Amino acid sequence: MTKIYESAVLTQASLLSAAWDLTSFLQNAKFQVQFWGGLLLMLLGAVGLVWGGVLLIKKLMANPQSAGQQQGWGTIALLILVGGALSTGGWSLIWTVGSGGQQTITDLGGGTVIAQSADPFNGFLSGPPK
């Protein structure tokens, strides 16, 4: 006779808690938008990198008479640089640049700019001193 031993272990720790409040919804939405936005930026960076390479080859192979119809060297260089940066950095690159701008705005609004109020026209309209 064969004996079969069965054991049932219920673990609830493996289940995630499903929070249906507004805060959880907004946090999840923020994460998802950042994820999708980062992927979109990486895709656009790859497109810019490829298009910059195509324009570079076209410019190098162009007839000198059609030079006025070609993109400038600065545009091509920026397409390649920004496209490469976005395709590898994505959301983290944009976040870093934005954080630097936020720090500048905080510094400007936090009292680091000192303005001295002086009235250069004191007594200008009142006439000569008596």
Secondary structure, 3 states (H helix, E strand, C coil): CCCCCCCCCCCCCCCCCCCCCHHHHHHHHHHHHHHHHHHHHHHHHHHHHHHHHHHHHHHHHCCHHHHHHCCCHHHHHHHHHHHHHHHHHCHHHHHHHHHHHHHHHHHHHCCCCCCCCCCCCCCCCCCCCC
